[in-house]
Amino acid sequence: MDISTNLVYNNFVDNNMVPNRNKSLRVNQNVNTYTTTNYEEAYRRSLEDPEGFWAEVGTVVDWYKPWDKVLDNSAQPLTDWFVGGQINACYNAVDRHIKAGKGKKVALIHDSPVTESVTKITYEDLYEKVSLLAGALVNLGVVKGDRILIYMPLIPEAIISMLAVVRIGAVHSVVFGGFAARELCARINHATPKVIIAANCGIEPNKIVRYKDILNTALDRVSEKPKHCIIYQRPNMEPSPLTPGIDILWSDALSTAKHHPCVPVEANHPLYILYTSGTTDKPKGIVRPTGGHIATLCWTMSCIYGMTEDDVWWTASDMGWVVGHSYICYGPLCAGITSVMYEGKPDRTPDPGQYFRVIQDHKVNGLFTAPTALRVIKREDPVLEFGSKYNTKSLRTLFVAGEHCDHETLTWAGKALNVPVLNHWWQTETGHSITASCLGFGHNLKPPMFSAGMPFPGYDVRILKEDGSPCQLLELGRIVVKLPLPPGVMSCLYKAPERFINTYFNNFIGYYDTMDAGYTDENGYIYVTARDDDVINVAGHRLSTSALEDVILSHPDVGDAAVFGVPETTKGEIPLCLYIKNKNCSKKEEDINNEIVQNVRDLIGPIASFHLCAPVQGLPRTRSGKTARKSLSNLASGKKVIISGTIEDPSVYMGIKQVLQKLGYAKNAPDPEIEK
């Protein structure tokens, strides 16, 4: 048994876990109090009768034409759902709510402390702007199937652009605002958009990001330029100069356009292309099918998140990441829910009480955020000096995903907001949860420590060894999903069908390879420990970085931490920890280091060979909250590091390099460079 598995096994004993619903896996005859009959029946039906089950889910959205066949699995792993059905995502997100008499309801709330403004947009307002922009795109020659690239900050115009594109059957590719010109250029070259829609700038706490300048640089490098660029000049900001012959003002484009109706598309017509991070040299564009995706997303709003049409939902993410696509835009809007867009930081716009303020001001009922945001707030406002000023009683549940959430942060957030905090796990490729605690199924609101929920309907989750044989309970292995995959997951990689097969389906034949490591317990819960490449191999013993981080983050003076592997002559590699001290911590660095090392030794054991740790001022986190561990490991090993445009604060690397050198690493490493 791996050392990381020993750790979780001790946690199971401490928490008096009860056995699995699957009798073949049960270790005793106690009743599983975590599951429910409703969940059991839905999950069973989704695997045994997928056509009947998903046909029922498909009815939560409106179709122009019913499907001819629910499931076509004849070309596995390529699976088509709702074959022959005709649908439009924009109609389901906007028009149908107006026809139902809900046009006056607020669809979007844009809360922007960086511009000191709050904007509320009703479904009628959304229709007016979206249908006009759709008409403007048609005037520019855009037709069904064309690609439109969107490069904007988190403003309503980003969602208006997305909906306008799919309204006419075109395909959007949203690039996170602020990506460097190099990555933007790569995505333009790969998607070859007919039109680009961009804002002139984004606003950060201490700077203005000139999107138009970045776009101009990217367009100078691309091999095939778009025919036109529609430029949205943000109010009260210095306008950007336009390029004659290609640039068109947003306001001018709309002023000459007519409202355009929705164009029906076949259910498996692409909704969007979304490029995953780290795709500069070889873009990996996830292609999302329309029908299955919006039907499943709409259903998850009630099934997973327990939201109703009368609720206010806030996903604290950004556009250009899958969470923003799924749960700022399509999920809540298709369900007719009010969706909050927050343009700001958790701690600096202007203080760490902003999450609490947004909940109070907009009476938020459900919040979805990344664990990193919670760690930042906890570190900056541990006793809620700022947060306690606000009334957050409207909030019922807090959901986290995107990165492993340590128990200390999860517990703190639950107490701070006085709500259950539920972890769930999904990927850009899947578009919605693989595992979750589902409020709609009545799942236990106090799931086992460290778990990411139970498999969501349609996902036959297995834990396999490298040779493809099944792991035992509590045994760390590769998490895979038995085919076919449910509706709404990626249908292919854009322009790369062979890479699609080789990347996701060739390692374990008959399964989708999540490339994440984890294990399952006797209750049916899944535990996601880390990306498989974040598992450190110490003298043949595999240790999960998240297991080590959980121990380190339990220290009262540690606010954040990252563990990664560094070279060692006898053991191959050993773990090294960089951590951020909590605010107002006065304890000596040496004492904290010794206590951290002792904690790891006590809770994991000497086999971890853990003795390297040091404080830093900041850690490299992506905008979506993930830790760039690979770049830290490369830096420590003396390799060249190119800082991705996804990194929130690139300046942290220089301080980290100096700390690593004091520990005996990164001695001859070149300074990390920001990609251009």
C-alpha positions in Angstrom: 0.0 0.0 0.0 1.3 3.5 -0.9 2.3 5.8 1.9 -0.3 8.3 0.7 -2.9 5.5 1.0 -1.8 4.8 4.5 -2.6 8.4 5.4 -6.1 8.4 4.0 -6.8 5.0 5.6 -6.0 6.5 9.0 -8.4 9.4 8.2 -11.1 6.8 7.3 -10.7 5.1 10.7 -10.8 8.4 12.5 -14.0 9.4 10.8 -15.8 6.1 11.4 -16.6 5.6 7.7 -19.4 3.4 6.7 -19.3 0.8 3.9 -20.1 1.0 0.2 -23.5 0.6 -1.4 -21.9 -2.1 -3.6 -22.2 -5.3 -1.6 -19.2 -6.9 -3.2 -17.0 -4.1 -1.8 -18.5 -4.0 1.7 -16.3 -4.7 4.7 -19.2 -5.0 7.1 -23.0 -4.8 7.1 -23.5 -1.3 8.4 -25.9 0.9 6.4 -24.4 3.5 4.1 -25.8 6.8 5.4 -24.1 8.9 2.7 -26.1 7.7 -0.3 -29.8 8.0 -1.1 -32.3 5.9 -2.9 -32.9 8.7 -5.5 -29.2 8.9 -6.3 -28.8 5.1 -6.4 -31.7 4.7 -8.9 -30.6 7.6 -11.1 -27.0 6.4 -11.2 -28.0 2.8 -12.0 -30.4 3.9 -14.8 -27.8 6.2 -16.3 -25.4 3.2 -16.8 -27.9 0.4 -17.5 -30.5 2.4 -19.5 -28.6 5.4 -20.8 -31.0 6.1 -23.7 -34.1 6.2 -21.4 -32.3 8.1 -18.7 -30.8 10.9 -20.9 -34.0 11.2 -23.0 -35.7 12.4 -19.8 -32.8 14.8 -19.0 -33.0 16.1 -22.6 -36.5 17.4 -22.0 -35.3 20.2 -19.6 -34.4 22.3 -22.6 -36.5 23.3 -25.7 -35.9 21.6 -29.1 -36.9 22.8 -32.6 -37.0 19.1 -33.6 -36.9 16.0 -31.4 -33.9 13.7 -31.8 -34.1 10.6 -34.0 -31.8 8.6 -31.7 -30.7 9.3 -28.2 -27.3 7.5 -28.4 -25.1 6.6 -31.3 -22.1 4.7 -29.9 -21.2 3.0 -33.2 -17.8 4.7 -33.5 -16.7 4.5 -29.9 -14.9 6.4 -28.3 -16.7 9.0 -30.5 -20.2 9.1 -29.1 -23.1 11.2 -30.4 -26.1 12.1 -28.2 -29.6 13.3 -29.2 -28.8 12.5 -32.9 -30.9 14.4 -35.4 -32.3 16.8 -32.8 -32.5 20.5 -33.7 -31.7 23.0 -31.0 -30.2 26.5 -30.3 -28.3 27.3 -27.2 -29.1 31.0 -27.3 -32.8 30.3 -27.6 -32.7 28.2 -24.5 -30.6 30.8 -22.6 -32.6 33.9 -23.6 -35.7 33.6 -25.8 -37.6 30.9 -24.1 -37.6 32.8 -20.8 -39.1 35.8 -22.4 -41.8 33.7 -24.1 -42.5 32.3 -20.6 -43.2 35.8 -19.4 -39.9 36.2 -17.5 -38.3 38.9 -19.6 -38.2 41.4 -16.8 -36.2 39.1 -14.6 -32.6 39.9 -14.1 -30.4 37.5 -16.0 -26.9 39.0 -15.3 -25.5 41.1 -12.4 -22.1 42.5 -13.2 -20.4 43.6 -10.0 -17.2 45.4 -10.7 -15.3 47.0 -7.8 -12.4 47.8 -10.2 -14.8 50.2 -12.0 -17.0 50.9 -8.9 -20.1 49.9 -10.8 -22.9 47.4 -10.7 -25.0 46.6 -13.8 -28.1 44.5 -13.9 -29.3 43.1 -17.3 -32.7 41.5 -17.7 -33.5 38.7 -20.1 -35.2 41.3 -22.3 -32.1 43.5 -22.2 -30.0 40.4 -23.1 -32.3 39.6 -26.0 -32.0 43.1 -27.4 -28.2 43.2 -27.3 -27.6 39.6 -28.3 -30.0 39.6 -31.3 -28.5 42.9 -32.6 -25.0 41.6 -32.3 -26.0 38.4 -34.1 -27.4 40.6 -36.9 -24.1 42.6 -37.0 -22.1 39.3 -37.4 -24.4 38.2 -40.2 -23.8 41.6 -41.9 -20.1 40.8 -41.7 -20.7 37.6 -43.6 -20.7 35.1 -40.7 -22.6 31.9 -41.3 -23.3 28.7 -39.5 -20.1 26.9 -38.6 -17.8 29.9 -38.8 -15.4 30.4 -35.9 -15.5 33.7 -33.9 -12.8 34.4 -31.4 -13.7 36.5 -28.3 -11.0 38.3 -26.3 -12.6 40.1 -23.4 -12.5 40.6 -19.7 -15.3 39.5 -17.4 -17.9 42.0 -18.6 -21.5 41.4 -19.8 -20.4 42.0 -23.4 -18.3 38.8 -23.2 -21.5 36.7 -22.6 -23.5 38.8 -25.1 -20.8 37.9 -27.7 -20.9 34.2 -26.9 -24.7 34.1 -27.1 -24.8 36.2 -30.3 -22.3 33.8 -32.0 -24.3 30.6 -31.1 -27.5 32.4 -32.0 -26.6 32.2 -35.7 -25.0 28.7 -35.5 -21.4 29.9 -35.5 -18.8 28.6 -33.1 -17.1 30.7 -30.5 -13.6 30.4 -29.1 -13.2 32.6 -26.0 -9.6 33.4 -25.1 -9.0 34.5 -21.5 -8.5 38.3 -21.5 -5.0 39.2 -20.7 -3.3 36.2 -22.4 -0.1 37.2 -23.9 0.2 37.9 -27.7 2.0 34.6 -28.3 -0.8 32.5 -26.9 -3.5 34.6 -28.5 -1.7 34.3 -31.8 -1.5 30.5 -31.5 -5.2 30.3 -30.9 -6.0 32.6 -33.8 -3.8 30.6 -36.1 -5.5 27.4 -35.0 -9.1 28.4 -35.0 -8.9 30.8 -38.0 -11.8 33.0 -36.9 -13.7 35.0 -39.5 -14.3 37.7 -36.9 -12.6 38.6 -33.6 -14.6 40.4 -30.9 -12.5 42.2 -28.3 -12.5 44.8 -25.6 -10.1 47.7 -25.6 -8.8 46.8 -22.1 -9.1 44.9 -18.9 -8.8 46.4 -15.5 -6.6 44.9 -12.7 -6.2 46.4 -9.2 -3.0 48.3 -10.0 -2.9 48.4 -13.8 -4.8 48.6 -17.1 -4.2 45.6 -19.5 -4.3 46.9 -23.0 -6.2 44.1 -24.8 -6.2 46.0 -28.1 -2.4 46.4 -28.1 -2.0 42.7 -27.3 -4.4 41.8 -30.1 -2.6 44.1 -32.6 0.7 42.3 -31.7 -0.9 38.9 -32.2 -2.4 39.9 -35.5 0.9 41.0 -36.8 2.2 37.5 -36.3 -0.8 35.4 -37.5 -0.7 33.5 -40.8 -4.3 34.2 -41.6 -6.0 37.4 -40.4 -9.7 37.7 -39.6 -11.8 39.7 -42.0 -13.0 42.0 -39.2 -12.5 42.9 -35.5 -15.4 44.3 -33.5 -13.9 46.4 -30.7 -15.8 47.3 -27.5 -14.5 50.5 -26.0 -15.1 50.3 -22.2 -16.9 53.4 -20.8 -14.8 55.9 -18.8 -11.6 54.3 -20.1 -9.2 55.7 -22.7 -10.3 54.4 -26.1 -7.9 52.4 -28.2 -7.1 53.5 -31.7 -8.8 51.5 -34.4 -7.1 49.8 -37.4 -8.7 51.1 -40.6 -10.2 48.5 -42.9 -10.5 45.8 -40.2 -11.7 47.3 -36.9 -15.3 48.2 -36.3 -16.7 49.8 -33.1 -19.1 47.7 -31.2 -21.6 50.6 -31.1 -21.4 51.1 -34.8 -21.8 47.4 -35.6 -25.0 47.3 -33.5 -26.4 50.6 -34.8 -26.7 49.3 -38.4 -27.9 45.8 -37.5 -31.3 44.2 -37.3 -32.5 41.7 -34.7 -31.6 38.2 -35.9 -33.6 35.1 -35.1 -32.0 31.9 -33.7 -30.7 29.4 -36.2 -31.4 25.8 -35.3 -28.4 23.4 -35.3 -28.1 19.7 -35.0 -27.5 18.5 -31.5 -23.9 17.5 -32.1 -23.0 20.8 -33.9 -20.1 22.4 -32.1 -21.1 25.0 -29.5 -17.6 26.2 -28.9 -13.9 25.5 -29.0 -12.0 26.0 -25.7 -8.3 25.8 -25.6 -6.8 24.2 -22.5 -3.8 25.8 -20.7 -0.2 25.2 -21.9 -1.2 25.0 -25.6 1.1 27.6 -27.1 3.1 25.2 -29.3 0.4 22.6 -29.9 -3.1 24.1 -29.3 -5.5 21.6 -27.7 -8.9 22.8 -28.6 -11.8 21.1 -26.8 -14.8 20.9 -29.1 -18.2 20.9 -27.2 -21.4 19.6 -28.7 -24.4 21.8 -28.3 -27.5 19.7 -27.4 -26.1 17.3 -24.8 -24.1 20.1 -23.1 -26.8 22.6 -22.5 -29.3 20.0 -21.5 -26.9 18.5 -19.0 -25.8 21.9 -17.7 -29.4 23.0 -17.2 -30.2 19.9 -15.3 -27.1 20.1 -13.0 -28.2 23.5 -11.8 -31.0 21.8 -9.7 -29.5 18.3 -9.6 -26.1 19.2 -8.3 -26.4 22.7 -7.0 -30.0 22.8 -5.7 -30.8 26.0 -7.5 -34.3 27.1 -8.5 -35.5 29.8 -10.9 -35.9 32.2 -8.0 -32.3 31.9 -6.8 -29.2 34.0 -7.4 -26.1 32.0 -8.5 -22.5 33.2 -8.4 -19.6 31.5 -10.1 -16.5 33.3 -9.1 -14.5 32.4 -12.2 -13.7 34.0 -15.5 -14.6 33.6 -19.2 -12.0 31.6 -21.1 -12.1 28.9 -18.5 -14.6 26.0 -18.6 -16.1 27.0 -15.3 -17.1 30.4 -16.7 -18.5 28.9 -19.9 -20.5 26.3 -18.0 -21.6 28.1 -14.9 -21.5 31.8 -15.5 -23.1 31.6 -18.9 -24.9 28.5 -20.2 -25.9 26.6 -17.0 -27.6 29.3 -15.1 -29.0 31.2 -18.1 -30.5 28.1 -19.7 -32.1 27.3 -16.3 -33.5 30.9 -16.1 -31.5 31.8 -13.0 -29.8 35.1 -12.2 -26.1 34.8 -12.7 -23.5 37.1 -10.9 -20.4 38.2 -12.7 -17.7 39.6 -10.3 -14.9 41.6 -11.9 -12.4 41.8 -9.1 -10.0 39.9 -6.8 -10.9 38.1 -3.6 -8.6 40.2 -1.5 -7.5 43.5 -3.2 -10.5 45.2 -4.7 -10.3 46.8 -2.2 -10.2 44.4 0.7 -10.7 40.7 1.6 -14.3 41.2 2.5 -15.5 41.4 -1.1 -16.9 37.9 -1.4 -19.0 38.5 1.7 -20.1 41.9 0.3 -21.2 40.4 -3.0 -23.2 37.7 -1.2 -24.9 40.3 0.9 -25.6 42.9 -1.8 -27.0 40.5 -4.4 -28.6 37.9 -1.9 -26.5 35.1 -3.4 -27.9 31.6 -2.7 -25.2 29.4 -4.2 -21.5 30.2 -4.7 -19.0 28.2 -6.8 -15.3 29.2 -6.4 -11.8 27.8 -6.5 -10.1 26.7 -3.2 -7.2 29.2 -4.0 -9.6 32.1 -3.6 -10.7 30.8 -0.2 -7.0 30.4 0.9 -6.3 33.9 -0.1 -9.2 35.3 1.9 -8.4 33.1 4.9 -4.7 34.3 4.8 -5.6 38.0 4.6 -8.7 38.0 6.9 -8.3 35.0 9.2 -10.6 36.4 11.9 -13.0 38.0 9.5 -12.2 41.6 10.4 -13.6 42.5 7.0 -15.9 39.6 6.2 -17.9 39.9 9.4 -19.2 43.3 8.3 -21.6 41.7 5.9 -24.8 39.6 6.2 -24.4 36.3 4.2 -27.5 34.5 5.5 -28.9 34.2 1.9 -26.1 31.8 1.0 -27.1 28.1 1.4 -24.1 26.2 -0.1 -20.5 26.8 -1.2 -19.1 24.6 -3.9 -15.4 24.3 -4.7 -13.5 22.7 -7.6 -10.5 23.3 -9.8 -7.8 22.2 -7.4 -7.6 20.0 -4.3 -9.2 21.8 -1.3 -7.3 21.2 1.9 -9.4 20.4 5.0 -8.3 23.4 7.0 -9.5 25.8 4.3 -12.7 23.9 3.7 -13.5 24.0 7.5 -12.6 27.7 7.8 -14.8 28.6 4.9 -17.7 26.6 6.2 -17.5 28.4 9.6 -16.9 31.8 8.0 -20.0 31.6 5.8 -22.0 29.2 8.0 -22.9 26.9 5.1 -21.9 23.4 3.9 -18.8 23.4 1.7 -19.0 20.7 -1.0 -16.0 19.7 -3.1 -16.6 18.3 -6.6 -14.4 17.3 -9.4 -14.5 17.9 -13.2 -12.4 18.9 -16.1 -12.3 21.1 -19.1 -12.9 18.0 -21.2 -16.0 17.0 -19.4 -17.7 20.4 -19.0 -19.5 19.4 -15.8 -18.9 17.2 -12.7 -17.5 13.7 -12.9 -18.1 13.4 -9.1 -20.2 15.6 -6.8 -22.4 15.7 -3.7 -25.7 16.3 -5.4 -28.2 18.5 -3.5 -31.0 17.4 -5.8 -30.5 13.8 -4.8 -30.3 14.6 -1.1 -26.7 13.7 -0.7 -25.1 14.1 2.8 -24.0 17.6 3.3 -21.1 16.4 5.4 -19.2 14.1 3.0 -16.1 12.2 4.2 -13.0 14.4 4.6 -11.0 15.0 1.4 -13.6 13.4 -0.8 -14.8 14.9 -4.1 -18.2 13.3 -4.1 -19.8 10.3 -5.7 -19.8 9.6 -9.4 -22.3 11.8 -11.2 -24.9 9.9 -13.3 -23.4 8.7 -16.6 -19.8 8.4 -15.3 -18.8 4.8 -14.6 -15.7 5.7 -12.6 -13.0 3.2 -12.1 -9.5 3.3 -10.4 -6.9 1.3 -12.4 -3.3 0.3 -12.0 -0.8 1.0 -14.7 -1.4 -2.4 -16.2 -5.1 -1.8 -16.4 -6.1 -4.0 -13.5 -8.5 -2.6 -10.9 -7.2 -1.1 -7.7 -8.5 -2.2 -4.3 -10.4 0.1 -2.0 -8.2 3.0 -0.7 -5.5 2.1 -3.2 -4.1 5.0 -5.2 -4.3 4.6 -9.0 -5.3 6.3 -12.2 -8.9 7.5 -12.4 -10.7 6.5 -15.6 -14.3 6.4 -16.9 -15.7 3.4 -18.7 -17.1 4.3 -22.1 -19.5 5.6 -23.3 -19.1 9.1 -21.8 -22.3 10.9 -20.9 -23.8 13.8 -22.9 -22.1 17.2 -22.8 -18.5 16.1 -22.7 -16.0 17.0 -25.5 -16.7 15.5 -28.8 -13.2 15.8 -30.2 -10.1 18.0 -30.4 -10.4 20.7 -33.0 -8.3 19.7 -36.1 -6.7 16.8 -34.1 -8.8 13.6 -34.2 -5.8 11.3 -33.9 -4.4 13.3 -30.9 -7.9 13.1 -29.3 -7.8 9.3 -29.5 -4.1 9.0 -28.5 -4.4 11.4 -25.5 -7.5 10.2 -23.9 -8.4 6.7 -25.0 -5.2 4.7 -25.9 -3.7 4.3 -22.4 -6.7 2.3 -21.1 -8.7 0.7 -23.9 -12.4 1.1 -23.4 -11.9 4.0 -20.9 -11.5 7.7 -20.9 -8.2 8.5 -19.1 -8.7 11.5 -16.8 -5.0 11.6 -16.2 -5.8 12.3 -12.5 -4.7 10.1 -9.6 -7.0 9.0 -6.8 -8.8 6.2 -5.0 -12.3 5.2 -3.9 -13.6 4.3 -0.4 -16.1 1.8 0.9 -18.9 4.3 0.6 -18.5 5.0 -3.1 -16.8 8.3 -2.7 -14.0 9.3 -5.0 -10.8 11.0 -3.8 -8.8 13.0 -6.3 -5.3 13.4 -5.0 -3.5 15.2 -7.9 -2.8 15.2 -11.5 -0.9 12.0 -12.1 2.2 14.0 -13.0 1.9 15.6 -9.5 2.5 12.3 -7.8 6.1 12.3 -6.5 8.1 9.0 -6.7 10.4 8.8 -3.7 12.6 5.7 -3.9 9.7 3.8 -5.5 7.0 5.1 -3.1 4.4 7.2 -4.8 3.3 10.3 -2.7 0.5 12.6 -3.7 1.4 16.3 -3.5 -2.1 17.1 -2.2 -1.7 14.6 0.7 1.5 16.3 1.8 -0.1 19.8 1.3 -3.0 18.8 3.5 -0.7 18.1 6.4 1.3 21.3 5.8 -1.8 23.5 5.5 -3.0 22.2 8.9 -0.2 24.2 10.5 -1.7 27.3 12.1 0.9 29.7 10.6 0.6 28.5 7.0 -1.8 30.2 4.7 -0.9 28.5 1.4 1.5 25.9 0.2 2.8 24.0 -2.8 4.7 20.7 -2.8 6.6 19.5 -5.8 9.4 17.0 -6.5 13.1 17.9 -6.7 16.0 15.7 -7.7 17.9 13.7 -5.1 20.8 11.4 -5.9 19.8 8.3 -3.9 16.0 8.5 -3.9 15.4 9.9 -7.4 13.3 12.8 -6.1 12.1 14.1 -2.8 9.3 16.6 -1.9 10.0 20.2 -1.4 7.5 22.6 0.1 7.2 26.4 -0.4 4.6 28.0 1.8 3.1 31.5 2.5 2.9 32.5 6.2 -0.4 33.7 7.5 -0.8 37.4 8.0 0.6 38.8 11.2 2.6 35.6 11.9 5.5 36.5 14.2 7.0 33.0 14.7 10.5 32.4 13.6 11.0 30.8 10.1 13.2 28.1 11.6 10.6 27.1 14.2 7.8 26.9 11.5 10.0 24.8 9.3 10.8 22.4 12.0 7.2 22.0 13.0 6.1 21.4 9.4 8.7 18.7 8.9 7.7 17.1 12.2 4.0 17.1 11.3 4.7 15.4 8.0 6.9 12.9 9.7 4.2 12.2 12.3 1.3 11.9 9.9 2.8 10.5 6.8 6.1 8.9 8.0 9.8 9.1 7.5 9.5 7.3 4.1 8.3 10.6 2.6 11.9 11.9 3.1 10.5 15.3 3.8 12.9 17.9 5.2 12.9 20.8 2.6 10.6 23.7 3.2 10.8 27.5 3.2 8.5 30.5 3.2 7.9 32.6 0.1 6.0 35.8 -0.7 3.8 34.2 -3.4 3.1 31.1 -5.3 2.5 30.7 -9.0 -1.3 30.1 -9.5 -3.2 30.2 -12.7 -6.2 32.4 -13.1 -8.4 29.3 -12.5 -6.6 28.5 -9.2 -4.3 25.7 -10.1 -0.7 25.5 -8.8 2.0 25.5 -11.5 3.9 22.8 -9.7 5.6 21.6 -12.9 7.2 25.0 -13.5 8.5 25.0 -9.8 10.0 21.5 -10.3 11.6 22.6 -13.5 13.0 25.8 -11.9 14.5 23.8 -9.0 16.1 21.4 -11.5 17.8 24.2 -13.3 15.6 24.1 -16.4 14.4 27.1 -18.4 10.9 28.2 -17.3 8.6 30.2 -19.6 5.9 31.8 -17.5 2.5 31.1 -19.0 0.0 34.0 -19.5 -2.3 32.0 -17.3 -0.2 32.8 -14.2 -1.9 35.4 -12.0 1.3 37.0 -10.7 4.5 36.2 -12.7 6.7 38.3 -10.4 6.6 35.5 -7.7 9.1 33.4 -9.6 12.1 35.6 -8.9 11.6 35.4 -5.2 11.0 31.7 -5.4 14.3 31.2 -7.4 16.2 33.0 -4.6 14.6 30.8 -2.0 15.3 27.6 -4.0 19.0 28.6 -4.3 19.3 29.0 -0.6 18.0 25.4 -0.3 20.6 24.2 -2.8 18.5 24.1 -5.9 18.1 26.2 -9.1 21.8 27.1 -8.8 22.4 27.5 -12.5 18.8 28.1 -13.5 18.1 30.9 -15.9 15.7 33.6 -14.8 12.1 32.6 -15.7 10.8 34.5 -18.7 7.3 35.8 -19.3 6.1 34.6 -22.7 5.6 37.3 -25.3 
